[in-house]
């Protein structure tokens, strides 16, 4: 994912936590914040040290980025999404991560209507 498509600053994360809507399943919590005048969606990732060592956390972030990339044509633009990984993600492979993210995005009505 391009750097312009990522939420990087702490202030932006805090704004999403305070003003955004949240939805969750067992593996992920997603905060969605609508941004006016923003053409694309942006993704912020948070993977806690409780989940595993640096290698595990980076692998989980790669899985999430790739899953979002593959789902990007279905995701509504103009929003910031902050994805927080929960403990069960440590035992999942890429396909399970993608399936779980798809589920949580459907719960939060993140996908475009057909």
C-alpha positions in Angstrom: 0.0 0.0 0.0 1.2 3.5 -0.8 2.2 5.7 2.1 -0.5 8.3 1.2 -3.1 5.5 1.8 -2.0 4.9 5.4 -3.0 6.6 8.7 0.3 7.3 10.4 0.0 10.1 12.9 -1.1 9.5 16.5 -3.5 12.5 16.2 -5.3 10.8 13.3 -5.6 7.5 15.2 -7.0 9.3 18.3 -9.5 11.2 16.1 -10.7 7.9 14.6 -11.0 6.3 18.1 -13.0 9.3 19.5 -15.2 10.3 16.6 -15.4 7.2 14.5 -17.8 4.2 14.6 -16.5 0.9 15.7 -17.4 -2.6 14.7 -15.7 -5.9 15.7 -15.6 -9.6 15.6 -13.3 -12.0 17.6 -10.2 -11.2 15.6 -10.4 -7.5 14.7 -11.8 -4.2 15.9 -12.3 -1.6 13.1 -12.9 2.1 13.6 -14.3 4.0 10.6 -14.2 7.7 10.3 -15.7 9.6 7.4 -13.4 12.3 5.9 -14.8 14.9 3.6 -12.8 15.8 0.5 -10.7 12.6 0.7 -10.8 10.6 -2.6 -9.4 7.3 -1.4 -9.8 5.3 1.9 -6.8 5.2 4.3 -5.8 2.3 6.6 -4.2 2.4 10.0 -3.0 -0.7 11.7 -2.4 -1.5 15.3 -1.0 -4.8 16.4 -0.2 -5.0 20.1 2.9 -6.6 21.7 0.6 -9.0 23.5 0.1 -10.8 20.2 3.7 -11.8 19.7 7.2 -10.8 18.9 8.2 -8.3 16.2 8.3 -11.0 13.5 4.8 -12.2 14.3 3.4 -8.6 14.5 5.0 -7.6 11.1 3.6 -10.8 9.5 0.1 -10.0 10.7 0.4 -6.5 9.4 1.5 -7.8 6.0 -1.4 -10.2 5.9 -3.9 -7.4 6.8 -2.4 -5.0 4.2 -2.6 -7.7 1.5 -6.2 -8.6 2.4 -7.2 -4.9 2.3 -5.4 -4.6 -1.1 -7.3 -7.5 -2.5 -10.6 -6.1 -1.1 -9.9 -2.5 -2.1 -12.2 -2.3 -5.1 -15.1 -3.1 -2.8 -14.3 -0.7 0.0 -16.1 2.6 0.2 -13.7 5.5 -0.5 -13.4 8.7 1.6 -13.0 7.1 5.0 -10.2 6.3 7.4 -10.2 2.8 8.8 -8.1 1.9 11.9 -7.8 -1.9 12.2 -6.8 -3.3 15.6 -5.8 -7.0 15.7 -6.8 -9.1 18.6 -5.0 -12.1 20.1 -6.6 -14.9 18.0 -5.0 -13.4 14.9 -1.6 -14.8 15.9 -2.8 -18.4 15.1 -4.3 -17.5 11.7 -2.9 -17.8 8.1 -3.5 -15.3 5.4 -6.7 -16.8 4.1 -8.3 -16.8 7.6 -7.2 -13.2 8.1 -8.8 -12.2 4.8 -12.0 -14.1 5.6 -12.2 -12.5 9.1 -11.6 -9.0 7.7 -14.2 -9.5 5.0 -16.7 -10.5 7.8 -15.9 -7.5 10.0 -16.2 -5.1 7.0 -19.6 -6.6 6.1 -20.7 -6.1 9.7 -19.6 -2.4 9.5 -21.2 -2.0 6.1 -17.8 -0.9 4.7 -18.3 -2.5 1.3 -19.9 -0.6 -1.6 -23.5 -1.5 -2.5 -24.0 -3.4 -5.7 
